[in-house]
Amino acid sequence: MTTAAVVGIGDISALHLDALRANPAIELVGVCDLHPERAEAAGRAFSVPFFTDHRELLRAVAPQVVHITTPHDQHVPVALDALDAGAHVLTEKPIGQSVAAGRRLVERCAASDRKVGVVFQNRYNPTAVAIREVLTSGALGPIAGARAAVWWFRPSTYYAAAPWRGRWDTAGGGVLINQAIHTLDLLVWFLGVPAAVKGVAATLALPGVIEVEDTATIVIDHDSGVRSTLFATNGHHTNADVELEVTGRDGSVRLVGGEAWLTDGSGTRRIATDAQAGGERSYWGKGHALLIDDFHARLDDPEPFWIGPADGLVPLQVLREVYRQSGILPTGHEL
C-alpha cells in the first residue's frame, strides 16, 4: 500500500483524487489548499486530514507520494519541499511557470533518489500510443512533416473564476502553457526534440481581460530533420477535438475526433480510439488515471519514471521561446 497526498484543490485535482480513490493499492492520507474552504471540503469528501500549508501536511502525514495540482508558479516550490521531505512527486504540467524554475526542479531531481513524474497524460491515450507505434515501426517511410491544432474555448469567466490563469507571474503563459502544451509534448514525443523554433503568440480573443496569450502559431524543426507546425487558440466557440497528422513517403497517420487513422497502400483504416466519455471535459481524455496508476506501480523500479522533469522542460523551453520572440514577456520576467 502506497500513501499519497494531493496539494492544490482545483479543477484538475478531481482527476487525481478520483484515480487515487479507485486504486486499491493507494491510500489517500491528506489534502491541501491555500483556501481553507477548498481544503476542508476535499478533506471531508475523502475523509482525510486537510491542510492549508503543504509543509505542515508533509510533517503531519508524511505521504510517500505528493501529487501537485496547484497553480503553475507553485509547482516547483512544492516539489522541492516534497523531495526534501523524502517523498516522490507527481506534478501537473508545466513543471514550472518559467524555464529557470523548471531547471531548478530538473537539477534537484538529478540529485535525488526519489521519483519525479510530470503529467503528460495524453501519451497514455490509445490513439497516441498507436501513432507512436506506427512511427517507430517505420511503416510510413521517411517522415515529411507534421501538423497539429488545438481549437478550444476559454471565456472571460474561466479566468475570473481563477485569476491566476490569466497572469504572467502565476501562470507563466496562456493557451500554450496551459492547454496546448500536451499537443506540443506529443509532437516532441513523436518527432524528436526541437533543434529550432519560430513562433508568434498574441492575445486576440480576450485583450484587456487577460495578460497572457490566447492564440499562437509555432513552427518547429526537430532534430530528426522533420518540421512540424502547431496552431492553438482559446478563442474558438467550443472545445473541439485536438487534431494531429504526421505524413510520410508511404502514408500518413492522423488523430481526429478522438480516433487514430492510418492511410497507406492498403487504404485508410482506424487503428485506435480514445472512446472518450461524454461530458463537459470529455476532450481531456482518460489518460490521467492510467498515468497515475503507472507512476505508483513503478515506485520500486530502479530507473526514473519515463516522463520526468527533463521531458517536461522541453515543451516549456519551446513555448517560452515563442513568448520571447513575440515580445510579450513582461519586463523583468525570466525566460
C-alpha beads as a LAMMPS data file, in Angstrom:
LAMMPS data file: protein, C-alpha beads

335 atoms
334 bonds

1 atom types
1 bond types

-500.0 500.0 xlo xhi
-500.0 500.0 ylo yhi
-500.0 500.0 zlo zhi

Masses

1 110.0

Atoms # bond

1 1 1 0.000 0.000 0.000
2 1 1 1.321 3.417 -1.034
3 1 1 0.252 6.601 0.740
4 1 1 -0.433 9.762 -1.225
5 1 1 -1.468 13.368 -0.697
6 1 1 -2.809 15.986 -3.095
7 1 1 -1.647 19.601 -2.884
8 1 1 -3.890 22.035 -4.734
9 1 1 -7.661 21.583 -4.899
10 1 1 -8.769 22.946 -8.258
11 1 1 -10.360 21.553 -11.412
12 1 1 -7.587 19.110 -12.271
13 1 1 -7.260 17.759 -8.727
14 1 1 -10.568 15.922 -9.173
15 1 1 -8.957 13.599 -11.702
16 1 1 -6.125 12.813 -9.289
17 1 1 -8.425 12.307 -6.329
18 1 1 -10.767 10.037 -8.274
19 1 1 -7.853 7.978 -9.610
20 1 1 -6.355 7.591 -6.141
21 1 1 -9.696 6.540 -4.660
22 1 1 -10.191 3.973 -7.433
23 1 1 -6.788 2.330 -6.920
24 1 1 -6.892 -0.204 -4.062
25 1 1 -3.093 -0.107 -3.760
26 1 1 -3.069 3.594 -2.837
27 1 1 -4.242 5.251 0.385
28 1 1 -5.039 8.960 0.300
29 1 1 -3.783 10.407 3.586
30 1 1 -4.216 14.155 3.164
31 1 1 -5.186 17.111 1.000
32 1 1 -4.028 20.720 0.969
33 1 1 -5.071 24.041 -0.490
34 1 1 -4.285 27.643 0.380
35 1 1 -8.036 28.316 0.529
36 1 1 -9.364 26.809 3.789
37 1 1 -12.827 26.127 2.414
38 1 1 -11.459 24.109 -0.505
39 1 1 -9.117 22.131 1.706
40 1 1 -11.872 21.372 4.188
41 1 1 -14.384 20.366 1.508
42 1 1 -11.933 17.928 -0.065
43 1 1 -10.853 16.571 3.310
44 1 1 -14.424 15.896 4.362
45 1 1 -15.346 14.425 0.955
46 1 1 -12.485 11.929 1.127
47 1 1 -12.406 11.520 4.939
48 1 1 -8.764 12.575 5.277
49 1 1 -6.910 15.334 7.160
50 1 1 -6.844 18.689 5.368
51 1 1 -4.263 21.461 5.484
52 1 1 -3.646 24.963 4.162
53 1 1 0.170 24.669 4.300
54 1 1 1.827 21.868 2.322
55 1 1 4.810 21.840 4.657
56 1 1 2.502 21.133 7.577
57 1 1 0.928 18.307 5.563
58 1 1 4.364 16.823 4.868
59 1 1 5.235 16.879 8.569
60 1 1 1.892 15.584 9.797
61 1 1 1.086 12.699 7.444
62 1 1 4.435 12.026 5.681
63 1 1 2.960 10.820 2.362
64 1 1 5.108 8.606 0.178
65 1 1 3.850 10.404 -2.943
66 1 1 2.814 14.036 -3.318
67 1 1 0.517 14.959 -6.206
68 1 1 0.903 18.624 -7.179
69 1 1 -2.162 20.210 -8.773
70 1 1 -1.559 23.833 -7.779
71 1 1 -1.248 26.964 -9.943
72 1 1 1.879 26.816 -12.094
73 1 1 4.097 29.096 -10.023
74 1 1 3.734 26.761 -7.016
75 1 1 4.747 23.550 -8.824
76 1 1 8.489 23.835 -8.239
77 1 1 8.426 25.170 -4.641
78 1 1 6.041 22.422 -3.516
79 1 1 8.001 19.757 -5.413
80 1 1 11.291 20.823 -3.824
81 1 1 9.766 20.756 -0.344
82 1 1 8.280 17.305 -1.003
83 1 1 11.620 15.952 -2.206
84 1 1 13.316 17.415 0.864
85 1 1 10.767 15.552 2.988
86 1 1 11.648 12.275 1.254
87 1 1 8.505 11.971 -0.867
88 1 1 8.116 11.016 -4.510
89 1 1 6.476 13.698 -6.655
90 1 1 3.913 13.613 -9.440
91 1 1 3.346 17.129 -10.725
92 1 1 0.891 18.506 -13.219
93 1 1 2.254 20.273 -16.255
94 1 1 4.061 22.569 -16.719
95 1 1 6.973 21.686 -14.467
96 1 1 7.273 25.411 -13.722
97 1 1 5.988 28.762 -14.886
98 1 1 9.394 29.583 -16.409
99 1 1 12.364 27.729 -17.875
100 1 1 14.524 28.879 -14.975
101 1 1 12.055 27.409 -12.472
102 1 1 11.847 24.190 -14.466
103 1 1 15.614 23.838 -14.493
104 1 1 15.699 24.095 -10.710
105 1 1 13.477 21.041 -10.488
106 1 1 15.473 19.156 -13.123
107 1 1 18.688 19.774 -11.188
108 1 1 17.153 18.812 -7.855
109 1 1 15.658 15.652 -9.310
110 1 1 19.030 14.592 -10.716
111 1 1 20.500 14.729 -7.215
112 1 1 17.626 12.826 -5.583
113 1 1 16.790 9.139 -5.276
114 1 1 13.060 9.964 -5.293
115 1 1 10.942 9.595 -8.412
116 1 1 9.517 12.705 -10.075
117 1 1 6.876 12.371 -12.770
118 1 1 5.234 15.007 -14.965
119 1 1 1.605 14.601 -16.004
120 1 1 1.587 14.456 -19.789
121 1 1 -1.342 12.070 -19.727
122 1 1 -2.043 12.229 -23.456
123 1 1 0.935 9.924 -24.005
124 1 1 -1.253 7.222 -22.442
125 1 1 -4.177 7.737 -24.809
126 1 1 -4.673 4.701 -27.091
127 1 1 -4.522 6.991 -30.124
128 1 1 -1.162 8.473 -29.107
129 1 1 0.250 5.023 -28.335
130 1 1 -0.890 3.740 -31.740
131 1 1 0.585 6.710 -33.614
132 1 1 3.877 6.325 -31.768
133 1 1 3.988 2.618 -32.674
134 1 1 3.378 3.372 -36.363
135 1 1 6.161 5.958 -36.400
136 1 1 8.570 3.712 -34.516
137 1 1 7.899 0.842 -36.925
138 1 1 8.958 2.917 -39.932
139 1 1 5.793 1.894 -41.778
140 1 1 5.325 5.399 -43.199
141 1 1 8.814 5.555 -44.649
142 1 1 10.783 8.801 -44.296
143 1 1 8.649 11.385 -42.497
144 1 1 7.903 14.524 -44.498
145 1 1 6.276 16.633 -41.799
146 1 1 3.515 17.047 -39.250
147 1 1 0.781 19.445 -38.227
148 1 1 -1.387 19.868 -35.165
149 1 1 -4.158 22.166 -33.994
150 1 1 -5.942 22.940 -30.746
151 1 1 -9.204 24.860 -31.144
152 1 1 -10.535 25.398 -27.636
153 1 1 -12.700 27.916 -25.809
154 1 1 -11.898 29.795 -22.620
155 1 1 -14.275 32.709 -21.856
156 1 1 -13.573 35.606 -19.533
157 1 1 -15.482 33.774 -16.786
158 1 1 -12.878 30.977 -16.868
159 1 1 -10.177 33.468 -15.890
160 1 1 -12.417 35.337 -13.448
161 1 1 -13.039 32.087 -11.578
162 1 1 -9.286 31.570 -11.098
163 1 1 -7.445 34.830 -11.863
164 1 1 -4.006 33.185 -11.651
165 1 1 -4.667 31.604 -15.059
166 1 1 -4.527 34.932 -16.848
167 1 1 -1.386 36.367 -15.221
168 1 1 2.249 36.003 -16.252
169 1 1 3.632 35.747 -12.725
170 1 1 1.379 32.847 -11.704
171 1 1 0.547 31.004 -14.945
172 1 1 3.670 31.755 -16.985
173 1 1 1.595 31.987 -20.157
174 1 1 -1.787 31.232 -21.647
175 1 1 -3.015 28.776 -24.250
176 1 1 0.436 27.349 -24.963
177 1 1 1.469 26.615 -21.381
178 1 1 -1.947 25.693 -20.026
179 1 1 -3.801 23.924 -22.836
180 1 1 -1.716 23.227 -25.967
181 1 1 1.366 22.050 -24.060
182 1 1 0.001 18.493 -24.217
183 1 1 -0.150 18.554 -28.022
184 1 1 3.274 20.190 -28.154
185 1 1 4.568 17.355 -25.974
186 1 1 3.124 14.773 -28.385
187 1 1 4.881 16.406 -31.341
188 1 1 8.167 16.180 -29.441
189 1 1 7.477 12.564 -28.406
190 1 1 6.625 11.581 -31.969
191 1 1 9.268 13.518 -33.908
192 1 1 12.182 14.342 -31.582
193 1 1 13.399 17.330 -29.631
194 1 1 13.357 20.743 -31.309
195 1 1 16.508 21.987 -33.000
196 1 1 14.954 25.341 -33.966
197 1 1 11.734 27.127 -33.029
198 1 1 9.925 30.075 -34.548
199 1 1 6.550 31.329 -33.440
200 1 1 4.103 34.124 -32.772
201 1 1 1.804 34.443 -29.762
202 1 1 -0.747 37.161 -29.035
203 1 1 -3.907 37.998 -27.109
204 1 1 -6.582 38.162 -29.805
205 1 1 -9.760 36.851 -28.189
206 1 1 -9.580 38.486 -24.739
207 1 1 -7.413 41.612 -24.993
208 1 1 -7.709 43.729 -21.875
209 1 1 -9.128 40.760 -19.942
210 1 1 -6.000 38.618 -19.547
211 1 1 -2.281 39.390 -19.650
212 1 1 -1.261 36.151 -21.340
213 1 1 -1.716 34.925 -24.915
214 1 1 -4.819 33.134 -26.151
215 1 1 -3.652 32.376 -29.717
216 1 1 -0.332 31.139 -31.118
217 1 1 1.376 29.548 -34.114
218 1 1 4.655 27.627 -33.880
219 1 1 6.989 26.120 -36.472
220 1 1 9.404 23.524 -35.083
221 1 1 12.386 21.992 -36.837
222 1 1 13.009 18.765 -34.925
223 1 1 16.428 17.177 -34.534
224 1 1 15.132 14.303 -36.674
225 1 1 15.076 16.673 -39.649
226 1 1 11.272 16.843 -39.671
227 1 1 9.292 20.082 -39.463
228 1 1 6.020 20.381 -37.572
229 1 1 3.535 23.228 -37.216
230 1 1 1.174 23.860 -34.321
231 1 1 -1.749 26.256 -34.112
232 1 1 -3.514 26.822 -30.805
233 1 1 -6.279 29.123 -29.651
234 1 1 -8.644 29.588 -26.750
235 1 1 -10.785 31.808 -28.948
236 1 1 -12.841 29.079 -30.644
237 1 1 -16.567 28.854 -29.892
238 1 1 -16.232 25.408 -28.255
239 1 1 -13.674 22.806 -27.188
240 1 1 -13.046 20.834 -30.362
241 1 1 -11.090 17.590 -30.515
242 1 1 -7.357 18.026 -30.955
243 1 1 -6.128 17.274 -34.483
244 1 1 -2.675 15.974 -35.356
245 1 1 -1.277 14.462 -38.557
246 1 1 2.114 13.017 -39.456
247 1 1 2.827 12.415 -43.138
248 1 1 5.477 10.124 -44.582
249 1 1 6.572 8.983 -48.018
250 1 1 4.406 5.858 -47.803
251 1 1 1.367 7.161 -45.986
252 1 1 0.108 9.174 -43.051
253 1 1 -1.332 8.762 -39.587
254 1 1 -3.905 11.167 -38.218
255 1 1 -5.581 11.941 -34.904
256 1 1 -9.047 13.377 -35.422
257 1 1 -12.268 13.137 -33.453
258 1 1 -10.565 11.109 -30.733
259 1 1 -9.576 8.415 -33.240
260 1 1 -6.301 7.499 -34.941
261 1 1 -6.437 6.708 -38.658
262 1 1 -3.692 5.156 -40.774
263 1 1 -3.523 5.724 -44.532
264 1 1 -1.119 3.569 -46.532
265 1 1 -1.034 1.426 -49.664
266 1 1 -3.900 -0.671 -48.299
267 1 1 -6.223 2.284 -47.866
268 1 1 -7.435 4.115 -44.769
269 1 1 -8.388 2.363 -41.536
270 1 1 -8.927 3.237 -37.901
271 1 1 -6.148 1.905 -35.674
272 1 1 -7.232 3.225 -32.256
273 1 1 -9.911 5.157 -30.427
274 1 1 -9.826 7.000 -27.143
275 1 1 -13.512 6.196 -26.621
276 1 1 -13.897 9.305 -24.514
277 1 1 -16.866 9.531 -22.224
278 1 1 -19.294 12.353 -22.833
279 1 1 -19.486 15.423 -20.674
280 1 1 -18.145 18.929 -20.373
281 1 1 -14.484 17.887 -20.256
282 1 1 -14.518 14.749 -22.408
283 1 1 -11.885 16.341 -24.655
284 1 1 -9.387 15.903 -21.793
285 1 1 -9.258 12.173 -22.490
286 1 1 -8.790 9.336 -19.982
287 1 1 -5.027 9.319 -19.613
288 1 1 -4.827 10.725 -16.075
289 1 1 -5.858 7.545 -14.281
290 1 1 -3.581 5.421 -16.475
291 1 1 -0.573 7.648 -15.800
292 1 1 -1.260 7.904 -12.065
293 1 1 -1.623 4.140 -11.711
294 1 1 1.560 3.585 -13.726
295 1 1 3.569 6.087 -11.683
296 1 1 2.609 4.428 -8.406
297 1 1 3.242 0.941 -9.830
298 1 1 6.805 1.924 -10.802
299 1 1 7.928 3.418 -7.481
300 1 1 10.155 0.430 -6.710
301 1 1 11.750 0.360 -10.171
302 1 1 15.433 1.339 -10.167
303 1 1 15.147 3.689 -13.148
304 1 1 13.465 7.132 -13.144
305 1 1 9.852 7.500 -14.251
306 1 1 9.729 7.666 -18.028
307 1 1 8.124 11.137 -18.136
308 1 1 10.339 13.184 -15.835
309 1 1 11.320 16.825 -15.323
310 1 1 13.807 16.779 -18.219
311 1 1 10.960 15.730 -20.530
312 1 1 8.753 18.453 -19.107
313 1 1 11.437 21.061 -19.689
314 1 1 11.436 20.586 -23.484
315 1 1 7.941 21.897 -24.343
316 1 1 8.358 24.598 -21.691
317 1 1 11.506 25.828 -23.443
318 1 1 9.684 25.872 -26.787
319 1 1 6.694 27.895 -25.669
320 1 1 8.654 30.355 -23.567
321 1 1 10.959 30.957 -26.554
322 1 1 7.870 31.781 -28.609
323 1 1 6.871 34.285 -25.938
324 1 1 10.342 35.814 -26.134
325 1 1 10.218 36.059 -29.919
326 1 1 6.754 37.605 -29.752
327 1 1 7.890 40.274 -27.302
328 1 1 5.037 39.588 -24.892
329 1 1 7.005 38.614 -21.777
330 1 1 6.771 41.493 -19.297
331 1 1 9.952 43.324 -18.397
332 1 1 11.820 41.578 -15.615
333 1 1 10.277 38.145 -16.174
334 1 1 12.880 35.412 -16.501
335 1 1 12.674 33.188 -19.547

Bonds

1 1 1 2
2 1 2 3
3 1 3 4
4 1 4 5
5 1 5 6
6 1 6 7
7 1 7 8
8 1 8 9
9 1 9 10
10 1 10 11
11 1 11 12
12 1 12 13
13 1 13 14
14 1 14 15
15 1 15 16
16 1 16 17
17 1 17 18
18 1 18 19
19 1 19 20
20 1 20 21
21 1 21 22
22 1 22 23
23 1 23 24
24 1 24 25
25 1 25 26
26 1 26 27
27 1 27 28
28 1 28 29
29 1 29 30
30 1 30 31
31 1 31 32
32 1 32 33
33 1 33 34
34 1 34 35
35 1 35 36
36 1 36 37
37 1 37 38
38 1 38 39
39 1 39 40
40 1 40 41
41 1 41 42
42 1 42 43
43 1 43 44
44 1 44 45
45 1 45 46
46 1 46 47
47 1 47 48
48 1 48 49
49 1 49 50
50 1 50 51
51 1 51 52
52 1 52 53
53 1 53 54
54 1 54 55
55 1 55 56
56 1 56 57
57 1 57 58
58 1 58 59
59 1 59 60
60 1 60 61
61 1 61 62
62 1 62 63
63 1 63 64
64 1 64 65
65 1 65 66
66 1 66 67
67 1 67 68
68 1 68 69
69 1 69 70
70 1 70 71
71 1 71 72
72 1 72 73
73 1 73 74
74 1 74 75
75 1 75 76
76 1 76 77
77 1 77 78
78 1 78 79
79 1 79 80
80 1 80 81
81 1 81 82
82 1 82 83
83 1 83 84
84 1 84 85
85 1 85 86
86 1 86 87
87 1 87 88
88 1 88 89
89 1 89 90
90 1 90 91
91 1 91 92
92 1 92 93
93 1 93 94
94 1 94 95
95 1 95 96
96 1 96 97
97 1 97 98
98 1 98 99
99 1 99 100
100 1 100 101
101 1 101 102
102 1 102 103
103 1 103 104
104 1 104 105
105 1 105 106
106 1 106 107
107 1 107 108
108 1 108 109
109 1 109 110
110 1 110 111
111 1 111 112
112 1 112 113
113 1 113 114
114 1 114 115
115 1 115 116
116 1 116 117
117 1 117 118
118 1 118 119
119 1 119 120
120 1 120 121
121 1 121 122
122 1 122 123
123 1 123 124
124 1 124 125
125 1 125 126
126 1 126 127
127 1 127 128
128 1 128 129
129 1 129 130
130 1 130 131
131 1 131 132
132 1 132 133
133 1 133 134
134 1 134 135
135 1 135 136
136 1 136 137
137 1 137 138
138 1 138 139
139 1 139 140
140 1 140 141
141 1 141 142
142 1 142 143
143 1 143 144
144 1 144 145
145 1 145 146
146 1 146 147
147 1 147 148
148 1 148 149
149 1 149 150
150 1 150 151
151 1 151 152
152 1 152 153
153 1 153 154
154 1 154 155
155 1 155 156
156 1 156 157
157 1 157 158
158 1 158 159
159 1 159 160
160 1 160 161
161 1 161 162
162 1 162 163
163 1 163 164
164 1 164 165
165 1 165 166
166 1 166 167
167 1 167 168
168 1 168 169
169 1 169 170
170 1 170 171
171 1 171 172
172 1 172 173
173 1 173 174
174 1 174 175
175 1 175 176
176 1 176 177
177 1 177 178
178 1 178 179
179 1 179 180
180 1 180 181
181 1 181 182
182 1 182 183
183 1 183 184
184 1 184 185
185 1 185 186
186 1 186 187
187 1 187 188
188 1 188 189
189 1 189 190
190 1 190 191
191 1 191 192
192 1 192 193
193 1 193 194
194 1 194 195
195 1 195 196
196 1 196 197
197 1 197 198
198 1 198 199
199 1 199 200
200 1 200 201
201 1 201 202
202 1 202 203
203 1 203 204
204 1 204 205
205 1 205 206
206 1 206 207
207 1 207 208
208 1 208 209
209 1 209 210
210 1 210 211
211 1 211 212
212 1 212 213
213 1 213 214
214 1 214 215
215 1 215 216
216 1 216 217
217 1 217 218
218 1 218 219
219 1 219 220
220 1 220 221
221 1 221 222
222 1 222 223
223 1 223 224
224 1 224 225
225 1 225 226
226 1 226 227
227 1 227 228
228 1 228 229
229 1 229 230
230 1 230 231
231 1 231 232
232 1 232 233
233 1 233 234
234 1 234 235
235 1 235 236
236 1 236 237
237 1 237 238
238 1 238 239
239 1 239 240
240 1 240 241
241 1 241 242
242 1 242 243
243 1 243 244
244 1 244 245
245 1 245 246
246 1 246 247
247 1 247 248
248 1 248 249
249 1 249 250
250 1 250 251
251 1 251 252
252 1 252 253
253 1 253 254
254 1 254 255
255 1 255 256
256 1 256 257
257 1 257 258
258 1 258 259
259 1 259 260
260 1 260 261
261 1 261 262
262 1 262 263
263 1 263 264
264 1 264 265
265 1 265 266
266 1 266 267
267 1 267 268
268 1 268 269
269 1 269 270
270 1 270 271
271 1 271 272
272 1 272 273
273 1 273 274
274 1 274 275
275 1 275 276
276 1 276 277
277 1 277 278
278 1 278 279
279 1 279 280
280 1 280 281
281 1 281 282
282 1 282 283
283 1 283 284
284 1 284 285
285 1 285 286
286 1 286 287
287 1 287 288
288 1 288 289
289 1 289 290
290 1 290 291
291 1 291 292
292 1 292 293
293 1 293 294
294 1 294 295
295 1 295 296
296 1 296 297
297 1 297 298
298 1 298 299
299 1 299 300
300 1 300 301
301 1 301 302
302 1 302 303
303 1 303 304
304 1 304 305
305 1 305 306
306 1 306 307
307 1 307 308
308 1 308 309
309 1 309 310
310 1 310 311
311 1 311 312
312 1 312 313
313 1 313 314
314 1 314 315
315 1 315 316
316 1 316 317
317 1 317 318
318 1 318 319
319 1 319 320
320 1 320 321
321 1 321 322
322 1 322 323
323 1 323 324
324 1 324 325
325 1 325 326
326 1 326 327
327 1 327 328
328 1 328 329
329 1 329 330
330 1 330 331
331 1 331 332
332 1 332 333
333 1 333 334
334 1 334 335
